[in-house]
Amino acid sequence: MSAATVPLTWSTALSSWQWNSTAVACALAGGVGYARCYRRAGARLTRANAACCAVAVGLFVVATMSMVGVYAPVLFWVRAVQVLLLLMVIPFFVAMSRPITALQMSPSGPAARLLLHPATTSVAMLALPWLFYLTPWYRAALHYPAVMELTGALMLVVGFGYYYARLQTDPVPRRYTQLLSLVISIVESLGDGVLGLVLWLGPLIAADYYHRLGRHWGPSMRVDQSIGAGVLWLVGDVLGVFFVLVLMRFFATDEKRHATVVDAELEAEPVSGLWWENDPQLRSRMGRS
């Protein structure tokens, strides 16, 4: 029976599950692969990292095979929930599991520095939802499940790159101060809000597709899209606030680490010359050894 003919209730929300071979294969590959790497990594990874990986795999199953996956082609707002899970929530937990450390990799080189720069990944993160919703891409994802599967994979990759470059819990091509991430986050919150307003006040998206579904229950197409806009805007902002709090914690940790390094160098050598020559970061920028 099509999900379009079954009203979404609390009961159907809990009982609606679908088998997705691709999702199952990806979840197993990711979970088993990480477990094997975790055992080899030893003390470099913690149980908290492993728990983040387990949460990411569980949420991926929810996003693809639970009520979210079943009703995403039927209701605009459910698709919005799926987008948030694939683009923002799951990649965050993947990044916190430190997969690059688990794989014992260390990205380097000019290309890696450009692609994994916080500004580059942030632009990709901000642009992807705009392109998805405001181009024929969204209709293609509704009509062709394979397109949505590829889109979901792209969202996971872009989301992971975003958090990988911003959190810097794994080895990165170049480390940046978390202050840069805090500034970028403020700009991003404005972009998310504008997209929410466009979807809320703008024309209906893929109206012909939703009309042909013949759904006679639940909200109207306009209300459905308005709820989806609210999900992307409000829930996205809540997730953004949580991320900023994490960044502030990392920023405080970086500042303490930097202060410890500076104190150690000042104790190891006599203080002389200009004041900035006694700060290792400023000294390196000025070309002094």
Number of C-alpha atoms within 10 A of each C-alpha: 5 9 18 18 13 14 15 17 10 8 9 13 15 11 11 17 17 13 13 12 10 10 17 16 11 15 19 12 13 17 17 12 14 20 16 12 16 23 11 14 15 10 9 12 18 13 11 11 20 21 14 19 26 20 17 26 23 14 19 23 19 16 25 24 20 20 20 24 22 22 24 21 21 20 24 23 23 23 21 23 20 22 21 21 24 27 24 23 21 25 25 24 22 24 26 23 27 24 24 16 17 22 15 13 12 11 15 13 9 10 11 13 17 14 15 23 21 24 17 15 22 23 14 16 22 17 13 16 20 17 12 16 16 14 12 12 14 18 19 15 18 18 12 10 12 12 16 18 15 12 19 20 15 15 24 23 15 23 27 25 23 27 24 26 27 28 22 20 17 20 18 21 20 15 14 15 13 22 15 13 20 18 11 16 19 13 11 17 17 12 15 20 17 13 19 22 15 14 23 20 12 13 11 15 19 16 12 10 14 18 11 8 14 11 18 12 11 12 13 12 18 18 14 18 24 23 21 22 23 19 19 24 23 15 14 20 17 13 14 18 15 12 19 17 13 12 19 16 13 18 19 13 13 15 14 12 12 15 13 12 14 16 13 11 15 14 10 9 9 9 12 8 8 9 10 11 16 18 17 17 12 13 15 11 9 11 7 9 8
